[in-house]
Amino acid sequence: MWCLELLLPLLLIIHDASCQWSIWLPRDISAMTNSCVVIPCSFMYPSGIRPIRGVHGIWYFGQPYPQLFPPVVFKSLTEVVHESYKGRTKLLGDLNQRNCTLLIGNIGAEHSGRYYFRADIGGANKYSYPDFAELKVLDQPSIDVPEEIVSDESLELTCYVPDNCPDMTPEIQWMYTDYLPDPAFSTEYLEESNTAVLSNTLVFTPRPMHNGQLLGCRVYYPNTTLVYERLISLDVKYSPRSVWVNVSSEVMESSSVTLHCEVDSNPPPRISWMFEDNELLWDTASNLSLSLDDVTPVNEGVYTCVGDNGYGVMNTSMYLAVKYPPREPVVNESLTVVEGASLALHCSTQGSPAPTLTWLKDGELVGTITAGELSVLEIVEVTPQEDGHYRCLAENEHGRASTSLNITVEYAPVLLEESKCTVVREGVQCVCIATGNPEPTIEFYLPDLNVTVNETDGRYNFYTHTDGHTSTAMIKLREKGERADNGGPAVNVHCSMHNIYGRESVLLELQQEKKYMMAVIVGTIGGVAVIAFIIAAVRYVGQNNKNLRQSCWAQSLTPF
């Protein structure tokens, strides 16, 4: 306040040169409730006016003109003041020295407003100055907070309290700073427009964890019970520091699933759900859920939640696996191959989890069981035994599917063991059985007659039949032929078979038909038995006759 004492005389000298009705006082001034305030004031009046009985003055509240009956704050001639100012006001300045400085004590919120000064020089020389000082009575200190507080950037917070009461000097303390990183404090005394302000500045570097933290400024006057506090909540801006999404999950095909995303940032970010390079959904919020209905394998893949709030970008991804039974396998088309060739049967399918693939031939396992989406059955040097119905079976825990194909093996004729010639009652019967693909054509060749017998030849009893890849031909020869060295009939019959892949001619072996041989054996044994029986019978009859003759002779010798 000592600065006011130096400043006011200087102002009087300057104003005296103008010699007009003028006044100087601060346009705005503040004080804490229940404290006091000094309103510095100096005034001028025309130099040609001489005070008659000294200079007097009146301070009004709200209006400068007495005819409007404003409340009287202070009056130098009397102690008559408004009820709300009784015992609260005191003139600190000397009106004769043109100093109208006013002290108001124990102020309350009701004292906030405009204060006007009226000078009384004597006689008709009275003047109400239109200029005013507006008093603001505060119940808490003010804190200067930057428009934007950014994480990891140095922050200054300044607490201000007016210091316009000469009998009371305030002190400032910061509250709730225990968990701030390396806080620093500094105090400064400021004067502006002849009003004083005490400030205390807190400097620290906020982190995201400080967002929403309370800080307080406490003002107190030593040796009094006056305490004032102001609390603020820090609004710390920070880039997304965490993006939470569902853990990678598995869902069944045709079901529904909801993907959740939460982003920790300030301000709330623009959240977007991305699938590959496509943005599926977005919103400005702290969380966002993406719903997928009737999912298919197309929905399987990496889903990414991206949070962007202008201070930074962060994302987190998850994998959505769609489980489904194996699809119908894709296999080769049915094939026709030539014996001796190599063959590769491919079976491919899709399923989740990856299915096992099994090859079956005519219901029996062939090859190995493969875990995966592709199985290749390789057959090296195909034989007729590989001919048949093949099926690829795909299985996983959710189901099974299969696809079939046929492998047809073409090969040259092969004579079967059942081929032979046998002696029957009518003569000799020759049977030739051969397998081949295409089914073979069979002919009989009689080299002794230089004759080839086939189905077009009507001279012989020729019969042929085809069953699948097996052909059967039969011929009956009425004559049994010459006797061989072993006493049996001599037969010279060749079986000739052929198809597009080859021709073969084989001499058929002669075998006795079992039924015919048994008849001969039984007939021979029976003949021998009959002869033996006749001989025995003859001998028996002869013996009986001899015995009879001897008996008769003996009787004739016996005397009567």
ABEGO torsion letter per residue (X at the ends): XAAAAAAAAAAAAAAAAAGBBBBBBBABBBBBBGBBBBBBBBBBBBAABBBAAEBBBBBBBGBABAAAGBBBABBAABABBBAAABGABBBABBAAAGBABBBBBGBBAAABEBBBBBBBAEEABBBBBABBBBBBBBABBBBBBBABBBBGBBBBBBBBBBBABAABBBBBBBBGAAABBGBBBBBBBBBBGGBBBBBBBBBBBBBAAABGBBBBBBBBBBGBABBBBBBBBBBBBBBBABBBBBBBBBBBBGBBBBBBBBBBBOBBBBBBBBBEABBABBBBBABBBBBBBGBBAAABEBBBBBBBAGAEBBBBBBBBBBBBBBBBBBBBBBBBBBBGBBBBBBBBBBBOBBBBBBBBBGGBBBEBBBBEABBBBBBBGBBAAABEBBBBBBBBAAEBBBBBBBBBBBBBBBBBAABBBBBBAAEBBBBBBBBEOBBBBBBBBBAAAGBBBBAABAABBBBBBBBEABBBBBBBBABAEBBBAAGBBBBBBBBBBBBAAEBBBBBBBBBBBAAAAAAAAAAAAAAAAAAAAAAAAAAAAAAAAAAAAAAAAAAAABBX
